[in-house]
Amino acid sequence: MKLNVVPAKTGSLWVRQGIRAFWRQPLALTGLFFMFMASMSILSLVPMLGEFLALMLLPAATLGLMAATREVDLGKFPMPFILAAGFRTTSDGKRNMLMLGLIYALCFVGVMGLSTLVDGGDFAKLYLGGGSLEMDTLMKPEFQNAMWLSMMLYLPLSLVFWHAPALTHWHGVPVAKSLFFSTVACLSNWRAFLVFGLMWSFIFLGTMLALTLIGSVLGDGEFAAMAMLPAMLMLASMFFCSTYYSFKDCFTSDTIYA
């Protein structure tokens, strides 16, 4: 396996490739993303450990979406079982994927735990679905500080895990090394990832603004609210498609695991 350092403009290429891949199988990929979100939501409803288990399965689930994009890239139709690709492998592969999930869940809980030191847990409860969204709470300086702290801490966490599930699954890289290589790849290609992140931010914000403006022109206050959910589902599906291409360009290997 070899690490590639790509130019900044490659970040925009990943975005375009993800969008093109999505439109080759839009219904299948949107449906898979909906299944991914629904599975995480249902699992989080399990008392006591539900939310932690959902966090544990998140790396494997995101790998499943990348695997679905790989199927489309190979000219195949992504079937629903592709979401479980991380566990349709050897016993060592399953163990590594579960270990990645455990580490991710513990780190995420740690991030939320640190945010509670700032605002007493309001942001953590809201983010994890156990709190109510009230304007008074949102406007509190403590809540906003906790939100920014969580975002600052989650950014390095996402870099560490960005490529790790794919490295473990397709290249057979051990857990510790996959986390290390993922971090090195993201830092080495920070310019491309900066372009990648900015482009997706503009796309999401631009779409929300466009839907709001269309609703205003039509004089229909509910248009934006009705159109926002399917639009965000489609954009999120495109985003996860593009993550596969970021992995594909950052690493090369003579052997690709199925």
C-alpha positions, 0 to 999 in steps of 0.5 A, a space after each residue: 500500500 502506498 500513500 499518495 499526495 494529491 494537488 488541492 484541485 483533486 478535492 473538487 474532483 472528488 466532489 464531482 465524482 461523487 455526484 456523478 456516481 450518485 446520478 448513475 444509481 440515484 434511487 439505490 444510493 438514496 435508499 441505502 443512505 436512508 436505510 443507514 440513517 434509519 438503522 442508526 436511529 432505531 438502534 439508538 432507541 434501545 434503552 441504556 446502550 442503544 446510542 453507544 451501539 449506534 456509534 460503534 456501528 457508524 464506521 462499518 456503516 459508512 464503509 458500507 456506503 463507500 462499498 456501495 459507491 465502489 459497486 456503482 463505480 464497477 458498473 454493478 447495482 448496489 444491493 442492500 446487503 452491501 451496507 454490512 460489507 464490513 462484517 461480510 469478511 473474515 473473522 479478523 476483519 469483523 474483529 477489527 471493524 468492531 474494534 474500530 467502532 468501539 474506539 470511535 464510540 469511546 472517543 465520541 463520548 469523550 468529546 461529548 463529555 468534555 462539552 458537558 464541562 462547558 454547559 452542563 450537558 445541554 449541547 450533548 443532550 441535544 446532539 444525542 437526541 435527548 434534549 429539546 430545541 429551545 431558542 433560549 438554550 441555543 442563545 446561551 453563551 455556554 451552549 454555543 461554547 460547548 458547540 464550538 468546542 465539540 466541533 473543534 474536537 470532532 474535526 481531528 477525530 473525523 480525520 483519524 477515522 476518515 480512511 480507517 474502515 476502508 483501510 482495514 476492510 480492503 487492505 487488511 490493515 490492522 486497527 492501530 495502523 489504519 488510524 495512523 495511516 488515515 491521519 497521515 493521509 488526511 494531513 498530507 492531503 489537507 489542501 485537497 480536503 480543504 477544497 473538498 470541505 468548502 465545496 460541500 459546504 457551499 453546495 449544502 448551504 446553496 441548496 438550502 438558500 435556493 429552496 428558501 428563495 423558491 418558497 418565497 417566490 412561490 409564496 408557499 412557506 411550507 415548500 422549503 420545509 417539504 423539499 428540504 428533507 429529500 434534498 438533504 438526503 440526496 446531497 448526503 448520499 452524494 457526499 458519502 459517494 465522494 468519500 470513496 473517491 477520496 480514499 481511492 486517490 489517497 492510497 494505492 495498492 496491488 491488492 484490493 480486498 473484496 
